[in-house]
Amino acid sequence: MAHAAGCFQLWPRWDVRVCCACITCEQGDRERAVGLPVSPLMDRSKQGISRSQVGFFDIVALPFYTSLAQRFPGCRPMLEAVLENYAVWKAQEQQHRSS
């Protein structure tokens, strides 16, 4: 969760770690195999990395950091960093969709 507010240049390292934790463990595949709905961001047939990152920001990071900054104003710089990183991922997702 903390990496959402970190320097964007560190994202590739975290992406690999997060994707490995989720996809290598085949969570979505296992959910599908037992008839459960596949969890958001765990469906390997639907997600690209930029799309999953945009989803992570929409579902987890933005609500968390927005609430944090509202309650603790000193955390506002973290929210600003999250918003900057979100904008980069959103632009990459839009570029991916148009290509």
C-alpha positions in Angstrom: 0.0 0.0 0.0 2.8 2.4 0.8 4.3 2.1 -2.6 1.3 4.0 -4.1 2.7 7.1 -2.6 6.3 6.4 -3.6 8.5 7.5 -6.4 7.1 6.3 -9.7 10.5 5.0 -10.8 10.1 2.3 -8.1 6.8 1.0 -9.5 8.3 -1.6 -11.9 9.9 -3.5 -8.9 6.7 -3.4 -7.0 4.6 -4.4 -9.9 6.6 -7.6 -10.4 6.3 -8.4 -6.7 2.6 -7.7 -6.5 1.7 -9.5 -9.7 3.8 -12.5 -8.6 2.0 -12.6 -5.3 -1.4 -12.5 -7.0 -1.0 -14.2 -10.4 1.7 -16.8 -9.6 -0.4 -18.0 -6.8 -3.2 -18.3 -9.4 -5.8 -16.8 -7.1 -8.2 -15.9 -9.9 -7.7 -19.3 -11.5 -8.5 -21.1 -8.2 -11.6 -18.9 -7.6 -12.8 -19.7 -11.1 -12.1 -23.4 -10.7 -14.3 -23.7 -7.6 -17.1 -21.6 -9.1 -16.4 -18.3 -7.2 -16.5 -14.9 -8.9 -12.9 -13.9 -9.7 -11.7 -11.1 -7.5 -11.0 -7.7 -9.0 -7.5 -7.4 -10.4 -7.0 -11.2 -10.3 -8.4 -12.2 -13.6 -5.4 -12.8 -15.8 -7.6 -12.9 -19.0 -8.8 -9.3 -18.5 -6.1 -7.2 -16.9 -3.0 -5.6 -18.2 -0.6 -4.1 -15.7 -1.7 -0.5 -16.3 -5.4 -1.5 -16.0 -4.8 -3.4 -12.8 -2.9 -0.4 -11.4 -5.7 2.0 -12.3 -8.1 -0.4 -10.6 -5.9 -0.6 -7.5 -5.9 3.2 -7.3 -9.6 3.4 -7.8 -10.6 0.7 -5.3 -7.8 0.9 -2.7 -5.2 3.6 -2.8 -7.3 6.8 -3.6 -10.0 6.1 -1.0 -7.4 5.3 1.6 -5.0 8.2 1.0 -7.9 10.6 0.6 -9.3 9.6 4.0 -5.9 9.7 5.6 -5.2 13.2 4.3 -8.6 14.4 5.5 -8.0 13.1 9.0 -4.3 13.9 9.2 -3.5 17.0 7.1 0.2 16.4 7.4 -0.3 13.4 5.1 -1.4 15.6 2.2 2.0 15.2 0.4 1.4 11.5 0.3 -2.0 12.0 -1.3 -0.5 14.3 -3.8 2.1 11.7 -4.7 -0.6 9.1 -5.1 -2.6 11.4 -7.4 0.5 12.0 -9.5 1.2 8.3 -9.8 -2.4 7.6 -10.6 -2.3 10.2 -13.4 0.7 8.4 -14.9 -1.0 4.9 -14.8 -4.2 6.4 -16.1 -2.4 7.9 -19.1 -0.6 4.6 -19.7 -3.9 2.7 -19.7 -5.5 5.2 -22.1 -2.4 4.9 -24.4 -2.7 1.0 -24.2 -6.4 1.2 -25.1 -5.8 3.4 -28.1 -3.0 1.2 -29.5 
